[in-house]
Amino acid sequence: MRRLPPLNALRAFEAAARHLSVTEAAEELYVTQAAVSQQIKSLESFLDSKLFIRRNRKLVLTDVGANYFADIKDVFETILDATEAVISQQNTGSMTVGVPPSFAIQWLVPRLNLFAQQYPDIDVRIKAVDLDEGLLTEGVDVAVYLGSGNWKGLTAYKLHTEFLAPVCAPNIINKNKPLDTFEDLRKHTLLHDKSRKYWRLWGQKMGPKDLDVRHGPIFSHSSMVLQAAVLGQGVALGHSVLARPEIEAGRLIQPFKEKLITKDAYYIVCRESDVDDAKISTFIDWVLDLIAKEEEQD
């Protein structure tokens, strides 16, 4: 028979291990410090292992405690996410939007207060998702994906035609390292977004044909590569919608007018069965309308 430890004891241990403080754990759990200490002792007795020691008045995990915490902390996060998903489904005024981190940082989050002002009764929850996940996980109502727009079981609305263009900080251009022609790209460090394929494609389509793309750092998220460009670390190929805020603020410039149109674009998606859901259609319409207005200003 499988034996589970007392769940209250587990909860007390997880909170104390996360904060490395019995006091803060007690405040989070709305119990006394003595109650947290007692629950931890109960768990230590169950496991027959010491989980904490005190060192210089500070709470420190033992090796056993650190390994145990590493194993169980994700379980608590999973339970928390599942619970919030159920609560969200019961609350008709809330919805969860899955967004790639870079899109959230560069476009959605700075504008989210506009939606809140216009629709105060809809509570929007933002969750980070992969760019091309292609399916809505449980508890996610709407998502933004980068791809072809064909995802089974989903209705997809194209936000705009996506293009890439070289962007850089103004101060990296000088007499010795100009950016007047595509040939000048050879004199600069190229910053890569997830892989080297986009700069390779730029060289093939725009030039120079022999552009060396074998060097330069690779970043896992578009917001990272844009930040590196802002800091003057090189030239990045910026996604049109993501680079816009940095260009408008003057932190980045677009040295060439030429743009590389990509086959993939950003889409906002929802389940086919949820197209007529009031809060979902309201949010999608708001995003599409805002994107259209911004494109008109270009």
matplotlib code that plots the C-alpha trace (Angstrom):
import matplotlib.pyplot as plt

x = [0.0, 1.4, 1.8, 1.4, 2.7, 0.2, -0.8, -0.9, 2.7, 3.7, 2.1, 3.9, 7.2, 6.8, 6.0, 8.9, 11.3, 10.3, 10.6, 13.4, 11.4, 8.9, 7.5, 6.8, 5.3, 3.0, 1.8, 1.2, -0.8, -2.6, -1.4, 1.0, 4.7, 4.3, 1.8, 4.3, 7.1, 4.9, 3.9, 7.5, 8.5, 5.6, 6.9, 10.5, 9.2, 7.3, 10.3, 12.8, 15.0, 16.0, 14.7, 16.0, 18.8, 19.3, 22.5, 23.2, 19.5, 18.6, 16.6, 18.7, 17.6, 19.6, 20.6, 17.7, 15.4, 16.7, 16.3, 12.8, 11.7, 13.0, 10.9, 7.6, 7.6, 6.4, 3.6, 2.3, 2.5, 0.5, -2.2, -2.3, -2.6, -5.3, -7.3, -7.0, -8.2, -11.4, -12.0, -11.6, -14.1, -16.6, -16.1, -17.8, -16.0, -12.5, -10.5, -7.0, -4.9, -1.8, 0.8, 4.5, 6.6, 8.1, 4.7, 3.4, 6.3, 6.7, 3.0, 0.2, 1.2, 1.9, -1.7, -3.6, -4.7, -6.6, -8.6, -9.2, -10.5, -12.8, -14.0, -13.6, -15.9, -13.6, -10.7, -7.8, -5.1, -1.9, 0.0, 3.2, 3.0, 5.3, 5.1, 3.8, 2.2, -0.8, -3.3, -5.1, -4.2, -6.8, -7.7, -6.5, -9.3, -7.4, -3.8, -1.4, 0.7, 3.3, 2.7, 0.8, -2.7, -3.8, -4.4, -6.9, -9.9, -9.0, -10.3, -7.4, -7.4, -4.3, -3.0, -0.9, 1.6, 4.8, 8.1, 11.7, 14.1, 17.5, 17.4, 20.2, 21.0, 21.9, 25.2, 26.8, 26.9, 30.0, 32.5, 34.4, 31.3, 28.5, 25.2, 24.6, 24.4, 23.8, 27.5, 28.1, 26.4, 29.7, 31.3, 28.8, 27.9, 24.7, 22.3, 20.2, 16.6, 16.3, 18.4, 20.7, 18.1, 16.6, 19.9, 20.8, 17.5, 18.1, 21.5, 20.0, 17.1, 18.5, 22.3, 25.1, 24.9, 28.0, 26.9, 28.6, 25.9, 28.0, 28.8, 27.0, 24.9, 21.6, 18.7, 15.7, 13.2, 12.7, 12.5, 16.0, 17.5, 15.9, 17.2, 20.7, 20.3, 19.2, 22.3, 24.5, 25.6, 25.0, 22.3, 19.2, 16.4, 13.4, 9.9, 7.8, 5.3, 7.8, 10.4, 7.9, 8.0, 11.8, 11.9, 9.1, 11.1, 14.3, 16.2, 16.4, 16.6, 15.9, 18.8, 17.3, 13.8, 13.8, 11.8, 11.8, 8.2, 8.0, 5.7, 4.6, 2.6, 1.1, -2.5, -4.9, -6.8, -9.6, -11.4, -14.0, -16.6, -15.8, -16.1, -19.4, -18.4, -19.0, -15.8, -13.6, -15.0, -14.8, -11.0, -10.3, -12.1, -10.3, -6.9, -7.7, -9.1, -6.0, -3.6, -5.5, -5.4, -1.7, -1.1, -3.0, -0.6, 2.5]
y = [0.0, 3.4, 5.8, 9.5, 12.0, 14.2, 16.8, 19.7, 18.8, 18.8, 22.2, 23.6, 22.2, 23.5, 27.0, 27.1, 25.7, 28.3, 31.2, 29.7, 31.2, 29.7, 33.1, 33.9, 30.4, 30.9, 34.3, 32.7, 29.8, 31.9, 29.8, 30.3, 29.7, 27.0, 25.2, 25.3, 24.0, 21.2, 20.2, 20.1, 17.9, 15.6, 15.3, 14.7, 12.0, 10.4, 10.5, 9.7, 12.5, 16.0, 18.6, 21.9, 23.1, 26.5, 28.3, 31.8, 32.3, 31.4, 28.4, 26.2, 23.1, 19.9, 18.0, 15.7, 18.6, 20.4, 17.3, 16.7, 20.3, 20.1, 17.0, 18.3, 22.0, 21.5, 19.3, 22.2, 24.5, 22.0, 21.8, 25.6, 26.0, 23.3, 24.9, 28.4, 26.9, 25.5, 28.7, 30.6, 28.4, 29.1, 32.8, 34.0, 37.3, 35.9, 34.4, 33.1, 34.2, 32.2, 34.4, 33.9, 35.7, 38.1, 39.1, 39.6, 41.8, 43.8, 44.2, 42.9, 43.9, 47.6, 47.8, 45.6, 48.5, 49.8, 46.6, 46.8, 50.4, 49.5, 46.2, 46.3, 43.3, 40.9, 39.7, 38.8, 36.3, 36.1, 32.8, 32.2, 29.6, 28.4, 30.3, 27.4, 25.2, 24.7, 23.6, 25.2, 23.5, 23.1, 26.4, 28.6, 30.3, 32.4, 32.2, 34.0, 31.7, 32.3, 30.0, 29.2, 29.7, 26.1, 24.4, 21.6, 22.5, 26.1, 29.3, 31.5, 35.3, 36.8, 39.8, 41.2, 40.3, 39.5, 40.8, 41.0, 43.9, 44.7, 46.8, 48.2, 50.8, 54.2, 54.4, 51.3, 53.0, 55.1, 56.0, 52.7, 50.6, 52.1, 50.6, 52.3, 49.1, 45.4, 44.9, 46.8, 44.0, 42.1, 44.6, 44.1, 41.3, 39.5, 38.7, 35.6, 34.9, 31.2, 30.0, 31.3, 30.6, 34.1, 35.9, 33.1, 33.8, 37.5, 37.0, 34.8, 37.1, 40.6, 40.2, 40.2, 36.6, 35.6, 37.0, 34.9, 33.9, 31.3, 33.6, 35.8, 34.9, 33.0, 34.0, 31.8, 34.6, 37.6, 40.0, 38.9, 39.5, 43.0, 43.9, 42.8, 45.1, 48.0, 47.5, 47.9, 44.3, 44.0, 44.0, 41.9, 40.9, 42.4, 41.0, 43.9, 44.0, 43.3, 45.8, 48.6, 49.9, 50.1, 51.9, 54.4, 55.1, 55.7, 52.9, 51.1, 52.2, 50.4, 51.3, 49.9, 50.4, 46.8, 44.1, 40.4, 39.0, 35.7, 32.8, 32.7, 35.3, 36.0, 34.7, 35.0, 31.7, 30.1, 26.8, 26.5, 25.8, 29.1, 31.5, 32.9, 33.1, 36.8, 37.5, 35.6, 37.3, 40.7, 40.2, 38.9, 41.8, 44.3, 42.9, 42.8, 46.4, 47.7, 46.0, 47.5, 51.0, 50.8, 49.6, 52.5, 54.8, 53.3]
z = [0.0, -1.0, 1.9, 1.4, 4.0, 5.8, 3.2, 5.7, 6.7, 3.0, 2.5, 5.5, 4.4, 0.8, 2.0, 4.6, 2.0, -0.6, 1.8, 4.0, 6.8, 9.3, 9.9, 6.2, 5.7, 8.7, 7.3, 3.9, 5.4, 8.0, 10.9, 13.8, 13.6, 16.1, 13.9, 10.9, 13.0, 14.3, 10.8, 9.7, 12.6, 11.7, 8.2, 9.3, 11.6, 8.7, 6.4, 9.2, 7.9, 8.9, 6.4, 7.9, 10.1, 11.7, 10.9, 12.1, 12.9, 9.4, 8.1, 5.8, 3.9, 4.5, 1.4, 1.9, 2.3, -0.8, -2.9, -1.5, -2.2, -5.8, -6.4, -4.9, -5.7, -9.3, -8.0, -5.9, -9.0, -11.0, -8.3, -8.1, -11.9, -12.1, -9.2, -10.8, -14.1, -12.4, -10.6, -13.9, -15.7, -13.0, -13.2, -16.4, -16.2, -16.4, -19.3, -19.7, -22.7, -23.7, -25.2, -26.3, -23.7, -26.3, -27.7, -24.2, -23.2, -26.4, -27.4, -25.2, -21.6, -22.4, -23.9, -21.5, -19.3, -22.4, -22.4, -18.7, -19.0, -21.8, -20.4, -16.6, -16.0, -17.9, -15.9, -18.2, -17.0, -19.0, -19.4, -21.2, -24.0, -26.8, -30.1, -32.2, -29.6, -31.9, -29.3, -26.4, -23.1, -20.4, -18.9, -21.8, -23.7, -26.3, -27.5, -29.8, -32.0, -34.7, -37.7, -40.8, -39.2, -39.8, -36.4, -36.1, -34.0, -33.7, -35.4, -36.2, -37.0, -38.7, -36.8, -39.6, -42.3, -40.4, -41.7, -40.5, -40.8, -39.5, -36.3, -34.1, -31.5, -33.2, -31.4, -33.1, -36.5, -37.1, -39.7, -39.3, -39.0, -41.2, -42.2, -45.5, -47.6, -47.1, -47.6, -44.4, -42.4, -42.6, -40.3, -37.5, -35.0, -36.0, -33.2, -33.8, -32.8, -31.9, -34.8, -37.6, -40.3, -40.5, -41.1, -43.6, -45.4, -45.3, -47.0, -49.7, -50.4, -49.8, -49.6, -49.3, -50.7, -48.8, -45.4, -42.7, -40.3, -38.4, -35.6, -33.1, -30.1, -30.3, -28.0, -27.1, -27.1, -29.5, -26.6, -25.6, -29.0, -29.2, -25.7, -26.9, -29.9, -27.6, -25.6, -28.7, -28.9, -32.6, -35.4, -35.0, -37.4, -35.6, -36.0, -37.1, -34.3, -31.6, -32.6, -33.0, -29.3, -29.3, -32.7, -31.6, -28.4, -30.4, -28.7, -32.0, -35.6, -38.9, -41.1, -44.3, -45.7, -47.2, -45.3, -45.5, -45.6, -43.8, -44.5, -40.8, -39.0, -35.6, -35.2, -32.3, -31.9, -29.9, -30.0, -32.8, -30.2, -28.4, -31.3, -30.0, -26.4, -25.4, -23.5, -25.9, -29.0, -27.2, -26.5, -30.0, -31.6, -29.4, -30.4, -34.1, -34.0, -32.1, -34.5, -37.5, -36.0, -35.4, -39.0, -40.3, -38.5, -40.2]

ax = plt.figure().add_subplot(projection="3d")
ax.plot(x, y, z, "-o")
ax.set_aspect("equal")
plt.show()
